[in-house]
Amino acid sequence: QVQLEEAGGGLVQTGGSLRLSCAASGRSASMYGMAWFRQAPGKEREIVAALSGIGGRTYYTNSVKGRFTISRDNAENTLYLQMTSLKPEDTAVYYCASMRQFTGNNFHTRVPEYDYWGQGTQVTVSS
């Protein structure tokens, strides 16, 4: 069983930065596709960024391109999301997710494709 634990959320002003982390336990986080999703009140959970299991391929939703960076530290078994130039519309609960199966250098952007989820961390951007 894989456990994911997010940290790093908080309250920040417009234009500020935050770095989210997602510590994986139960198995190595490397080799498996991982992603960050977010869910704002009253809205569906949506993809923010995804990282392939191998090859370092990344995906970003249009609204965060150029502002957010997804990365992984295999030695620390941790996934990161560096967020800069934050906007009020980035306010949401952010979730880390990991796939159960190895899918090579493909990234995945749909909620049902992910098997393991963290509990979420709140990010609030004030205007």
N, C-alpha and C positions, 0 to 999 in steps of 0.2 A: 504494500500500500504506500502511495506517495502522499506526503503532506506538503502543502505550500503555505507559507506564512508571509504576508505582505507587511511592509512597514514604510514609513516615510511620508505618509499623508499629513495634511494639516491645512491651516488657513494662511493664505498668501494674498498679497495685493496684485492687481493687474500689472502685468509686466514682470512679475517675479518668477522664481525658479523653485523647483522641488525635484528631488531624486527619490523615486520609489524603488524599493528592493523586494525581492521575493526569494526567500530562502527555501530550498527544497530539501526534504529528508525522505528516507526510505529507499532512495536509489539515486544514482547520478543524474543530474539535470542535463548533462551534456548528451548529445546524440539524439535528443527528442525535441520535436517542435514545441515551442512555447510562445505565449502571447500575453498581451495586456488587453483587457476589455474594460469598458466603463458603462455605468448605468446611472443616468440622471433620474430624479423623481418623475414618475409618470411616463417614462420612456423605456424602450426595450434596451437590453444589453447590446452594446455595439463594439466592434473591433476598434482598437486604437493602433496597435502595432503587433507584428508577428515576426518570429525568427525561426528559420529552418533548423532542423536537427543538426545537419552538417552543412558546410559550405558558407555559412554566414549570410544567407540570403535574408533580406528584410522586406517587410511590407508596412506601409503607413497609410492610414486613412487620410484623405485629402486635407482635412481640416487641421491636421497636426504636422504635415510635411514641413520640414525646415525648422521646426520648433522642438520636436521630441526625438529622442534617440533610444532605441532598444539595444541592449547588449547583455552579454552573459559572461560571467567569470566561472569557468569550469572548475578551477581549483577551489573556489569558495562555494560551488554548487548554488549559485545565486544569479537570478535574472534581475536586470535593472531597467528602469525607464527614467531617463533624464528629461525633464520637462522645463522648457524655458519660454519666455515671452507668454506667460500664462494669461488666459482670458477668462472672463466670467463664464463663458459657455463651456469651459473645460471642467466646471464644477460637476462632480459625480463621485460615486463610489468606484474605485478602480480595483479590478480583479486580475490576478495572475492565473494563468491556465497552462496545463501541460498535457501533451498527448501520451497515451499509453503505448502506442505502437511506434516503431521506428518507420519514418517515412522519407528518409534520405534528405535531399536538399530542397524539399518542397516546404513552403510555408502554408498555413491554413488560417482562414479568416472567419469561419462560421462557428457559432457557439456549440452546435451538436458534435463538432469534430473533436472537441476536447473532453478528456476524461477526468482530469483532476483540476480542482479549483481551490483557490485560497478563500479566506473569509471576507476579503475586501478591506480597503483602506479609503477613508473619506478625504477627498481633495476639494477644498472650497476656495474659490478665487473671488475676492471682493473687488467691486468697481470703485 
